[in-house]
Amino acid sequence: MAKAAPTESPSHRITRDDLEAKLREVYSGVGDEVASTKNTMVTVAAVVGVLILIITFLLGVRGGKKKTTIVEIRRV
């Protein structure tokens, strides 16, 4: 297999500033994506929480109706 040709000459040394600049570039792109995803996840979690509350309430009401005893009082 042939090796890919280097994009820069071998005499160019990678400095700390080069690394920092590249890391900042990568981090800024990821940071924006994380913020966007975080907002979406918070919204989804809130909707799921409300749905769970509604379902639990409705199941509780149904269970309460099944277990309710009706007492009939008659005058003699």
Secondary structure, 3 states (H helix, E strand, C coil): CCCCCCCCCCCCCCCHHHHHHHHHHHHHHHHHHHHHHHHHHHHHHHHHHHHHHHHHHHHHHHHHHHHCCCCCCCCC
